[in-house]
Amino acid sequence: MRFVDEAKIYVRSGHGGAGCVSFRREKYLPRGGPDGGDGGKGGDVVVRAESQKDTLLKFHFNQHFHAKNGQPGRGRNQTGESAEDLIIKVPPGTVVRDPDTSEVVCDLSRPGESFVLARGGRGGQGNARFKSSTMRTPRFAQPGGEAVSRRLLLELRLLADAALVGYPNVGKSTLVSRLSSARPKIADYEFTTLHPNLGVVQVDDDRAFVLADLPGLVDGASKGLGLGLRFLKHISRTGVLVHILDPSRLDKKRPKKDLDRIVRELKNYDPALTEKPRLIAMGKMDLENAEEALAIFRKAHPRTPVLPFSSITGRGLSELREAIWNAVSASAAESRQGGASAPAAPEKNDAHI
């Protein structure tokens, strides 16, 4: 199924039913008085997060959502039927914005959360409502309330426990395919990952976490270069960031060059991203000069923990899986306590990037 994380929609609530003008006309009650009923309420347009949904694809084919109108009132004080609400189901993590001002209308981060996007018009009052001692035969009724229409932008931000970040073609997709049952596209050229992929990593029978493989980051991503903005927005809901380094790209004079560039792009997009718990892992340890690159990095930054692994040989995968789980568990515990997430490495050394 095609992954779509943005869509524009048009919604319109239902018009309220008009009140009725009617008079009782029975054989023995020639002047029975007004008996016009009220109109029914128009339907609301409601957006709701559903756990079964994982993409905004359907909104590319169906962009218009109109709730039904309320029924008009009838004689004998019969109230018109109110229209049912129109429920728009979206994946958890969907942000609804005003496309003109970018103002956030609602943020549905958890399954079951809902929000009324457009309220239906109220039903108009029938002429029976206006009868009084000075107005015995009101010959008017109230019209139904107007419908509300608006254009909106849906933006999906994936919910994941951990996310792999790094430059294109550093082995993120291969790693996800080894740790989970996800099967993202893998090739020997850059930007093979064009959209996020999610995989459930099973640590053991009782422990599991959701791992996201996000499109590769390039310099200037925070300004929209490459797939930067589409990539960066998904990180905001991720609990733990796992930086993947490629030993073949290591600069011997500046071993943390790639790492520093990635952190700079995260900070330029949203400074809060750099406060997330982070792990550093060096992949492709099956390459010829990988051990030398790892030794250079550790010598230059002895207080920065780095986890070596190889998705080809399987080296270090169990240790990396366990380390991610520990970081995810610690982050979740901090969130439940209402505190800020603690970094995965000590703060007062250069491991805190």
C-alpha positions in Angstrom: 0.0 0.0 0.0 1.3 3.5 -0.9 2.3 5.6 2.0 0.9 9.1 2.0 1.6 11.5 4.9 -0.1 14.7 3.7 -3.5 15.5 2.2 -5.9 18.4 1.7 -9.6 18.0 2.4 -12.8 20.0 2.2 -15.4 19.5 4.9 -18.9 20.9 5.3 -21.3 20.3 8.1 -25.0 19.8 7.7 -27.5 22.7 7.5 -30.1 22.8 10.3 -33.6 21.9 9.4 -36.1 24.8 9.2 -38.9 25.2 11.7 -42.5 24.5 10.5 -45.4 26.9 10.2 -48.6 24.9 10.9 -52.0 25.3 12.6 -54.3 22.7 14.1 -57.3 22.3 11.9 -59.6 19.6 13.3 -63.4 19.3 13.0 -64.1 20.5 16.5 -61.1 22.8 16.9 -61.3 25.3 14.1 -58.9 27.6 15.9 -56.6 25.0 17.4 -53.6 27.3 17.3 -50.0 26.8 16.0 -48.5 23.4 16.1 -45.4 23.7 13.9 -42.5 21.6 15.1 -38.8 22.4 15.3 -36.2 21.4 12.6 -33.5 18.8 13.2 -29.8 19.7 13.8 -27.4 19.3 10.9 -24.6 16.7 11.2 -21.2 17.6 12.6 -18.0 16.7 10.8 -15.8 14.9 13.3 -12.2 13.6 12.8 -11.2 10.6 14.9 -7.9 8.7 15.2 -8.2 4.9 14.5 -5.4 2.5 15.2 -6.3 0.4 12.1 -5.4 3.3 9.9 -1.7 4.0 8.9 -1.8 6.2 5.9 -3.6 9.2 4.4 -3.8 7.5 1.0 -7.7 7.5 0.8 -7.8 11.3 1.1 -6.0 11.6 -2.2 -9.0 10.0 -3.9 -11.8 11.4 -1.7 -11.2 15.0 -0.6 -14.8 16.2 0.0 -16.7 15.3 3.1 -20.3 16.7 3.5 -22.4 15.9 6.5 -26.2 15.5 6.0 -28.7 18.3 6.6 -31.3 18.2 9.4 -34.9 17.5 8.5 -37.4 20.3 8.6 -40.1 20.3 11.4 -43.6 19.2 10.7 -47.1 19.9 11.9 -48.6 18.4 15.1 -45.4 19.5 16.9 -43.3 16.9 15.2 -39.5 17.7 15.4 -37.5 17.0 12.3 -34.9 14.3 12.5 -31.3 15.4 13.3 -28.6 14.2 10.9 -25.9 11.8 12.0 -22.4 13.1 12.5 -19.9 12.4 9.7 -16.8 10.6 11.1 -13.5 11.0 9.3 -11.1 8.3 10.4 -7.4 9.1 10.3 -4.2 7.4 11.6 -3.0 8.2 15.1 -0.4 11.0 14.9 -2.4 13.1 12.5 -2.2 16.8 12.8 -5.0 18.9 11.3 -3.9 22.4 10.1 -5.4 25.4 8.5 -3.7 25.4 5.0 -3.6 29.2 4.8 -2.2 30.1 8.2 -0.6 26.7 9.2 -2.4 27.0 12.5 -2.9 23.7 14.3 -6.6 22.9 14.5 -6.1 19.7 16.4 -3.5 17.0 17.1 -4.7 13.5 17.4 -1.8 11.6 18.9 -3.6 8.7 20.4 -6.2 6.2 19.1 -9.8 7.1 20.0 -9.1 10.9 20.2 -11.6 13.0 18.2 -12.3 16.6 17.4 -15.3 18.4 15.8 -14.0 20.1 12.6 -17.3 21.7 11.6 -20.5 21.9 13.7 -23.8 21.3 12.1 -26.4 24.1 12.0 -29.0 24.1 14.8 -32.6 23.3 14.0 -34.9 26.2 13.5 -37.9 26.7 15.9 -41.4 26.0 14.7 -44.2 28.6 15.0 -45.5 26.8 18.1 -42.5 28.1 20.0 -43.6 31.7 19.3 -47.1 31.5 20.6 -47.8 34.0 23.4 -50.7 35.9 25.1 -50.1 38.7 22.6 -49.3 36.6 19.6 -51.9 33.9 19.3 -51.3 32.9 15.7 -47.6 33.4 14.7 -47.3 32.9 11.0 -43.5 32.5 10.9 -40.9 30.0 12.0 -37.1 30.1 12.4 -34.8 29.0 9.6 -32.2 26.3 10.3 -28.6 27.3 11.2 -26.1 27.6 8.4 -23.6 24.9 7.6 -19.9 25.4 8.2 -17.4 24.7 5.5 -13.6 24.8 5.6 -10.5 23.6 3.9 -8.0 21.7 6.0 -4.5 20.1 5.7 -4.0 16.6 7.2 -0.4 15.9 8.2 0.6 12.5 9.5 3.5 12.2 11.9 4.4 8.6 12.6 4.3 7.2 16.1 7.4 5.1 16.8 9.4 4.2 19.9 12.7 4.6 18.1 13.9 6.0 14.7 17.0 5.4 12.7 18.6 8.6 11.4 21.6 9.1 9.2 22.8 10.0 5.7 21.3 8.2 2.7 22.6 4.7 2.0 24.2 4.1 5.5 22.3 0.8 6.0 19.1 1.9 7.9 16.7 -0.1 5.7 18.8 -3.2 5.9 19.0 -2.9 9.7 15.2 -2.6 10.0 14.8 -5.7 7.8 17.1 -7.7 10.0 15.6 -6.6 13.3 12.0 -6.8 12.3 9.7 -8.4 9.7 9.5 -5.1 7.7 10.8 -5.3 4.1 11.7 -1.8 3.0 13.2 -1.3 -0.5 17.0 -1.8 -0.4 19.4 -0.9 -3.2 23.0 0.4 -3.6 22.0 4.0 -4.5 20.9 6.9 -2.4 17.3 7.8 -1.5 16.0 4.2 -2.0 13.8 5.0 1.0 11.3 7.6 -0.1 8.9 7.2 2.8 9.1 6.0 6.4 8.9 2.3 7.1 7.8 0.9 10.4 8.8 -2.5 11.9 8.0 -4.2 15.2 11.2 -5.4 16.8 10.6 -8.4 19.1 13.2 -8.5 21.9 11.7 -11.5 23.5 8.3 -12.9 24.3 7.4 -10.0 26.6 9.3 -7.1 25.1 8.8 -5.4 21.7 9.1 -1.9 20.3 8.3 0.0 17.0 11.3 1.0 15.0 11.0 3.5 12.2 13.3 3.6 9.1 13.2 7.2 7.9 14.4 8.7 4.6 18.1 9.7 4.5 19.1 13.1 5.7 21.2 15.5 3.7 22.8 18.9 4.4 20.1 21.6 4.2 17.3 19.2 5.1 15.9 21.7 7.6 15.5 24.1 4.7 13.6 21.6 2.6 16.5 20.1 0.6 16.1 16.4 -0.4 13.3 14.8 1.6 14.3 16.8 4.7 11.0 18.3 5.8 9.1 15.1 5.2 11.7 13.3 7.1 12.2 15.7 10.0 8.5 16.0 10.9 8.2 12.3 11.7 11.1 12.5 14.2 9.0 14.8 16.5 6.9 11.9 17.8 9.8 9.4 18.1 10.9 8.5 21.6 14.6 7.6 20.9 16.9 8.5 18.0 19.5 6.0 16.8 22.2 7.7 14.7 23.7 5.3 12.2 27.2 5.9 11.0 28.9 4.5 7.9 32.6 3.6 8.4 33.3 4.2 4.7 32.3 7.8 5.2 34.4 8.5 8.3 36.6 11.6 8.2 39.8 10.6 10.0 40.5 14.2 11.0 36.9 14.8 12.1 35.3 11.4 13.1 32.1 13.1 14.3 31.7 15.2 11.2 28.6 13.3 9.9 27.2 13.1 13.4 27.6 16.8 14.0 25.9 17.7 10.6 22.9 15.5 11.4 22.5 17.0 14.8 22.8 20.5 13.3 19.9 19.8 10.9 17.8 18.5 13.7 18.5 21.6 15.8 17.8 23.9 12.9 14.4 22.3 12.3 13.4 22.0 16.0 15.8 22.5 19.0 13.7 20.1 21.0 14.8 17.2 18.8 18.3 17.4 20.2 17.0 16.8 23.7 15.6 13.4 22.8 17.5 10.3 24.1 20.0 9.2 21.5 22.2 6.2 20.7 25.1 6.0 18.3 25.7 2.9 16.2 28.3 2.2 13.5 27.1 -0.2 10.8 28.7 -2.1 7.9 31.3 -3.6 10.2 31.8 -6.3 7.5 33.6 -3.8 5.3 37.4 -4.0 5.0 38.4 -0.8 6.8 35.4 -0.8 9.3 37.5 -1.9 12.3 40.0 0.9 11.6 37.2 3.5 11.3 35.7 2.3 14.6 39.1 2.5 16.4 39.7 6.0 15.1 36.3 7.2 16.3 36.7 5.6 19.7 40.2 7.1 20.1 39.0 10.6 19.2 35.9 10.4 21.3 36.6 7.8 24.1 33.6 9.1 26.2 31.1 8.7 23.4 29.6 5.2 23.4 29.2 3.7 20.0 27.6 0.3 19.1 29.2 -1.6 16.2 27.0 -3.9 14.1 26.8 -5.6 10.8 23.4 -6.3 9.2 25.1 -8.8 6.8 27.0 -11.0 9.3 24.7 -10.3 12.3 27.4 -9.0 14.5 26.2 -6.8 17.3 22.5 -7.0 16.3 21.4 -8.5 19.6 23.4 -5.9 21.6 21.9 -3.1 19.5 18.4 -4.4 19.9 18.8 -4.6 23.7 20.3 -1.1 23.9 17.4 0.4 21.9 14.9 -1.4 24.1 16.6 -0.1 27.3 16.6 3.5 25.9 12.9 3.2 24.9 11.9 1.8 28.3 13.8 4.6 30.1 12.2 7.3 27.8 8.7 5.8 28.4 9.2 5.7 32.1 10.2 9.4 32.1 7.2 10.3 30.0 4.8 8.5 32.4 6.3 10.4 35.3 5.8 13.7 33.5 9.4 14.5 33.4 11.7 15.3 30.4 13.3 12.4 28.7 16.8 11.7 29.9 19.5 11.3 27.3 20.8 7.8 26.6 24.4 8.8 27.4 25.7 10.9 30.3 25.0 14.6 29.9 28.3 16.1 31.1 30.6 14.6 28.5 30.9 14.6 24.7 28.6 11.7 24.4 25.7 14.2 24.8 25.8 15.5 21.2 
